[in-house]
Amino acid sequence: MSKQLFENLIQTNRLSHAYFLEGGNGEDFALWLSSRILCEGHDEEECLTCRRIYHYNHPDVVIIRPEGLAIKVDQIRALHEKAAYKSADGNGQVFIIVGADKMNPQASNALLKFLEEPKPDVTILLLGESRELLLETIKSRVQVVRLPEYQGFMKSAIERGLTFESLGLFEEIHATVEQAEEYKEVADKWVATIRDTFDSSKLQALQKVQTWEKLFEGKEQRNLCLRLVQSYVKALFSEKKGAYHLWGNVPNIEWSHLVQWGKALDELTRGLHSNGHFTLQLENFAKKVL
């Protein structure tokens, strides 16, 4: 029903500038909606615009996710800056905020200013589990759409015969089932390489990250790489707290050192999102945490 709703809104030129997509498979739906906004209805399998969107490689579709446990103010400010420029294809821009119900107060206030002065041809899609976690002032400025419940990542993946060891991590980093299927042959190697690299000495780690450039090729794979590194750092914090995580055996690091990991991860995330050199950013990260 939700897809038909948005099809009608697009066809009648009544699309709002901001939506909160609540529940359901929000990211997959947001990518579909982005393709409908920026594309003129070509076949999704043949259309270059649609393929670039679904492969996270379209300059006019900007996605941000929580850095650590929250969306931070600098991430929202970056959207402000991006909106100041014209769209690359001239069809508008779509900003997708995954985990919008996890914004810290400063980020929420920055987003509120953005919503109060909507930019022409910019659509903002907030994704989250519950509208109740949003500021009332934000809820009043967005259209809330409850997405239908979906099968779930793991059920869909297993139905496709995907049973590789790191499948649960792909769910945790919000990969799509299609991505899990595409990278099923290398996914476990990716995870093992990340764990092995950061379980090494600094000198060994610096040598190992130089091999990542060939292991993670292209923007989509490097985006997944970053999200796996974020997941690994999150696991380090969970290990220290004695909480469950999916990374198996990871070091138990002192809190003072974990703070360095968190700060270095923020820098790595900003650097890679700003198209910084992949290997150099990883080397700098390794130098700061090991």
Backbone torsions as a table, in degrees:
resi	resn	phi	psi	omega
1	MET	NA	-37.8	-177.6
2	SER	-63.3	-39.1	179.8
3	LYS	-64.9	-41.4	178.8
4	GLN	-64.0	-38.0	177.3
5	LEU	-57.4	-48.9	-177.2
6	PHE	-72.5	-33.2	174.7
7	GLU	-58.0	-45.2	-179.9
8	ASN	-65.1	-41.4	-179.3
9	LEU	-64.4	-39.9	179.7
10	ILE	-68.6	-43.8	-178.2
11	GLN	-65.8	-31.5	-178.9
12	THR	-98.8	8.7	177.0
13	ASN	58.0	41.9	-179.3
14	ARG	-119.6	22.4	-178.9
15	LEU	-71.2	131.1	177.5
16	SER	-75.0	166.0	-178.4
17	HIS	-83.8	-13.9	-177.3
18	ALA	-151.2	136.8	178.8
19	TYR	-134.3	147.6	166.7
20	PHE	-108.2	112.8	-179.9
21	LEU	-93.1	109.0	-169.9
22	GLU	-98.6	127.4	174.9
23	GLY	71.3	-161.6	177.0
24	GLY	59.2	-163.8	178.5
25	ASN	-92.5	74.2	-168.1
26	GLY	-58.6	-42.5	-174.8
27	GLU	-70.1	-43.4	176.9
28	ASP	-59.6	-41.9	-179.9
29	PHE	-65.8	-40.3	-179.4
30	ALA	-64.1	-37.9	177.4
31	LEU	-66.4	-42.3	177.0
32	TRP	-60.2	-46.6	-178.3
33	LEU	-64.9	-37.2	176.6
34	SER	-60.3	-41.4	179.6
35	SER	-65.7	-34.7	179.4
36	ARG	-72.7	-31.6	-179.8
37	ILE	-75.6	-42.3	-172.3
38	LEU	-95.4	-11.7	-177.9
39	CYS	-115.8	152.9	-176.6
40	GLU	-94.2	26.5	172.1
41	GLY	92.7	23.9	176.9
42	HIS	-74.8	166.1	178.1
43	ASP	-61.6	127.6	-173.7
44	GLU	-62.5	-28.9	-178.9
45	GLU	-76.7	-25.3	-175.0
46	GLU	-103.8	-25.1	-173.0
47	CYS	-74.9	126.8	-179.8
48	LEU	-64.0	-41.1	179.1
49	THR	-58.1	-48.3	-178.5
50	CYS	-64.7	-41.8	-179.3
51	ARG	-62.8	-41.3	179.6
52	ARG	-64.6	-38.3	178.4
53	ILE	-64.5	-49.1	-176.7
54	TYR	-69.4	-19.5	177.1
55	HIS	-102.2	17.9	175.5
56	TYR	56.1	41.5	-174.6
57	ASN	-133.7	26.9	179.7
58	HIS	-106.8	125.3	-174.7
59	PRO	-65.4	-19.4	-178.1
60	ASP	-97.2	4.0	174.3
61	VAL	-116.1	106.9	-175.2
62	VAL	-108.2	125.0	-177.8
63	ILE	-117.3	130.4	171.9
64	ILE	-122.6	151.6	-178.4
65	ARG	-133.5	166.3	177.0
66	PRO	-57.6	135.0	170.9
67	GLU	-93.6	105.6	-171.2
68	GLY	78.1	-115.9	-175.8
69	LEU	-104.4	-4.0	-173.1
70	ALA	-147.6	156.1	166.1
71	ILE	-77.8	130.9	-174.3
72	LYS	-109.3	162.7	-171.4
73	VAL	-61.9	-37.1	-179.6
74	ASP	-63.1	-31.1	178.1
75	GLN	-67.4	-40.1	178.8
76	ILE	-70.2	-38.6	177.6
77	ARG	-62.1	-34.5	178.2
78	ALA	-63.7	-33.7	176.2
79	LEU	-66.6	-41.0	176.1
80	HIS	-54.0	-47.8	-177.5
81	GLU	-65.0	-41.3	179.7
82	LYS	-63.5	-38.5	-178.0
83	ALA	-67.9	-18.2	-179.6
84	ALA	-72.7	-16.8	-179.0
85	TYR	-100.1	153.7	177.4
86	LYS	-70.7	152.6	178.7
87	SER	-66.7	149.1	-176.5
88	ALA	-65.2	-40.2	-176.9
89	ASP	-97.4	-4.6	179.2
90	GLY	79.1	9.4	-178.6
91	ASN	-107.7	10.7	-179.8
92	GLY	104.8	179.0	179.9
93	GLN	-130.8	149.1	174.6
94	VAL	-124.8	125.2	176.9
95	PHE	-108.7	121.7	-178.0
96	ILE	-111.3	123.3	179.0
97	ILE	-111.7	101.2	179.4
98	VAL	-78.7	132.4	-177.5
99	GLY	73.3	37.3	-178.2
100	ALA	-63.0	-22.5	177.1
101	ASP	-81.2	9.5	176.6
102	LYS	-116.8	21.2	177.3
103	MET	-71.1	139.8	172.8
104	ASN	-77.3	168.6	-174.9
105	PRO	-56.7	-40.7	-179.0
106	GLN	-64.8	-40.9	178.3
107	ALA	-65.5	-40.5	178.7
108	SER	-60.5	-43.3	179.8
109	ASN	-67.0	-37.8	178.2
110	ALA	-65.9	-39.7	177.8
111	LEU	-66.2	-37.8	179.3
112	LEU	-58.0	-42.9	177.7
113	LYS	-62.5	-37.8	179.0
114	PHE	-63.9	-42.6	-178.1
115	LEU	-70.7	-30.7	-178.7
116	GLU	-71.5	-23.9	179.4
117	GLU	-125.2	68.9	-175.3
118	PRO	-61.3	138.0	178.5
119	LYS	-86.7	142.8	176.9
120	PRO	-60.0	140.6	175.8
121	ASP	64.2	21.7	174.3
122	VAL	-115.5	126.5	175.8
123	THR	-113.4	129.7	-179.1
124	ILE	-109.5	123.8	179.3
125	LEU	-115.1	110.6	176.3
126	LEU	-92.7	131.7	179.7
127	LEU	-116.3	137.4	178.2
128	GLY	-174.4	172.4	-176.4
129	GLU	-83.7	-32.5	-174.0
130	SER	-147.6	130.4	177.3
131	ARG	-65.5	-23.4	-176.4
132	GLU	-65.7	-17.8	-179.5
133	LEU	-89.0	-3.1	177.5
134	LEU	-87.9	152.2	171.3
135	LEU	-61.1	143.3	178.6
136	GLU	-58.8	-36.3	-179.7
137	THR	-67.1	-29.7	176.0
138	ILE	-76.1	-44.7	179.6
139	LYS	-57.2	-34.7	-177.8
140	SER	-72.9	-12.5	-176.2
141	ARG	-111.6	6.1	177.2
142	VAL	-129.1	157.6	173.1
143	GLN	-90.7	125.3	-178.9
144	VAL	-94.4	126.2	178.4
145	VAL	-125.4	119.6	177.5
146	ARG	-82.7	116.9	-179.0
147	LEU	-78.8	147.3	177.8
148	PRO	-64.6	148.5	177.2
149	GLU	-64.0	149.8	-177.5
150	TYR	-125.9	171.7	-174.3
151	GLN	-60.2	-33.3	-175.4
152	GLY	104.2	147.7	-175.8
153	PHE	-58.4	-52.6	-173.3
154	MET	-63.5	-41.6	-179.6
155	LYS	-64.5	-44.3	179.3
156	SER	-64.1	-40.3	-179.2
157	ALA	-64.8	-44.5	-178.8
158	ILE	-66.4	-36.2	176.9
159	GLU	-62.1	-26.2	177.1
160	ARG	-89.6	3.1	178.5
161	GLY	82.3	20.8	-179.2
162	LEU	-90.8	112.2	-177.2
163	THR	-134.6	23.2	-178.5
164	PHE	-68.3	157.8	-168.5
165	GLU	-58.5	-39.2	-174.6
166	SER	-93.2	19.0	-178.2
167	LEU	-58.4	-39.5	179.5
168	GLY	-61.3	-34.6	177.2
169	LEU	-67.4	-35.5	177.0
170	PHE	-63.8	-35.3	174.6
171	GLU	-67.0	-42.9	-177.4
172	GLU	-62.1	-36.2	-177.5
173	ILE	-89.1	10.5	176.4
174	HIS	63.8	33.7	170.4
175	ALA	-71.2	155.9	175.7
176	THR	-83.7	161.1	176.7
177	VAL	-62.0	-35.1	178.8
178	GLU	-62.6	-39.3	177.9
179	GLN	-68.0	-40.3	178.1
180	ALA	-60.6	-39.4	179.6
181	GLU	-69.7	-40.1	-177.5
182	GLU	-66.5	-35.8	-173.5
183	TYR	-109.3	19.8	-176.5
184	LYS	-60.4	-28.9	-177.4
185	GLU	-77.9	-21.2	-176.2
186	VAL	-116.3	-8.2	-173.3
187	ALA	-58.2	-47.5	-178.5
188	ASP	-65.4	-34.4	177.3
189	LYS	-65.8	-41.0	177.1
190	TRP	-56.2	-51.3	-176.2
191	VAL	-63.9	-44.3	179.6
192	ALA	-62.3	-38.4	-179.8
193	THR	-66.3	-42.8	179.2
194	ILE	-63.6	-46.6	179.6
195	ARG	-62.1	-45.4	-177.8
196	ASP	-64.9	-39.5	-178.5
197	THR	-62.1	-46.9	-175.1
198	PHE	-85.5	0.8	173.0
199	ASP	-101.5	12.2	-177.6
200	SER	-105.7	173.0	172.2
201	SER	-69.3	165.2	-178.8
202	LYS	-58.8	-45.2	-178.6
203	LEU	-62.5	-45.0	179.3
204	GLN	-64.6	-41.2	-179.1
205	ALA	-62.8	-41.6	179.5
206	LEU	-62.9	-33.7	176.2
207	GLN	-72.0	-39.3	-176.2
208	LYS	-71.0	-38.0	-178.1
209	VAL	-66.8	-19.4	177.0
210	GLN	-67.9	-18.8	178.0
211	THR	-86.6	-11.0	-176.0
212	TRP	-68.4	-25.9	-177.3
213	GLU	-60.6	-35.1	177.9
214	LYS	-85.9	-24.8	180.0
215	LEU	-75.1	-36.6	179.0
216	PHE	-115.9	98.0	-175.3
217	GLU	-105.5	129.9	176.5
218	GLY	89.5	162.3	-173.1
219	LYS	-63.7	-41.6	-177.5
220	GLU	-64.5	-45.7	-179.1
221	GLN	-65.4	-37.5	-179.8
222	ARG	-72.5	-29.2	173.1
223	ASN	-65.0	-43.5	177.0
224	LEU	-65.4	-37.4	177.1
225	CYS	-58.6	-48.7	179.7
226	LEU	-58.6	-43.2	-178.3
227	ARG	-67.6	-32.4	175.0
228	LEU	-68.6	-40.0	176.5
229	VAL	-63.4	-41.5	176.7
230	GLN	-60.1	-41.6	178.7
231	SER	-64.4	-39.0	178.9
232	TYR	-62.7	-45.6	179.7
233	VAL	-64.1	-39.7	175.7
234	LYS	-59.0	-38.6	178.8
235	ALA	-64.8	-34.9	177.1
236	LEU	-61.6	-41.6	177.6
237	PHE	-66.5	-40.8	178.8
238	SER	-63.3	-41.2	178.8
239	GLU	-59.4	-43.0	-179.4
240	LYS	-64.4	-34.9	-179.6
241	LYS	-82.6	-7.8	-176.0
242	GLY	77.1	21.9	-178.1
243	ALA	-96.5	156.9	-178.4
244	TYR	-69.9	143.2	171.4
245	HIS	-151.5	172.2	-170.8
246	LEU	-98.3	4.9	-173.0
247	TRP	-94.0	2.1	178.3
248	GLY	70.3	-134.6	-177.8
249	ASN	-78.8	112.0	174.6
250	VAL	-128.7	157.3	-177.8
251	PRO	-63.1	147.9	172.7
252	ASN	-95.6	102.4	-169.8
253	ILE	-101.0	144.9	178.0
254	GLU	-63.0	150.4	-175.9
255	TRP	-58.9	-40.0	-179.0
256	SER	-61.8	-35.5	178.0
257	HIS	-74.9	-35.3	178.2
258	LEU	-62.2	-33.7	176.7
259	VAL	-59.9	-40.0	177.0
260	GLN	-63.1	-40.9	177.0
261	TRP	-58.8	-44.7	-178.4
262	GLY	-63.4	-44.8	179.9
263	LYS	-65.7	-42.1	179.6
264	ALA	-64.8	-35.6	178.2
265	LEU	-65.7	-40.3	176.9
266	ASP	-59.4	-43.2	180.0
267	GLU	-66.2	-40.9	178.4
268	LEU	-62.5	-43.9	-179.7
269	THR	-61.9	-46.4	179.3
270	ARG	-64.4	-41.4	-178.3
271	GLY	-63.0	-45.1	-179.1
272	LEU	-72.7	-33.9	176.3
273	HIS	-68.9	-22.6	178.0
274	SER	-93.8	16.2	178.2
275	ASN	65.0	31.3	173.7
276	GLY	-66.5	159.3	-177.8
277	HIS	-61.1	125.9	-172.0
278	PHE	-55.9	-54.6	-175.4
279	THR	-68.0	-42.0	-179.4
280	LEU	-63.1	-39.7	178.4
281	GLN	-63.4	-40.7	179.5
282	LEU	-68.9	-39.1	177.8
283	GLU	-62.4	-43.9	179.0
284	ASN	-61.8	-39.5	178.5
285	PHE	-62.2	-48.5	-178.7
286	ALA	-61.3	-39.2	179.8
287	LYS	-61.8	-34.2	-174.8
288	LYS	-83.3	-23.6	-173.5
289	VAL	-106.4	-17.7	-176.1
290	LEU	-108.9	NA	NA
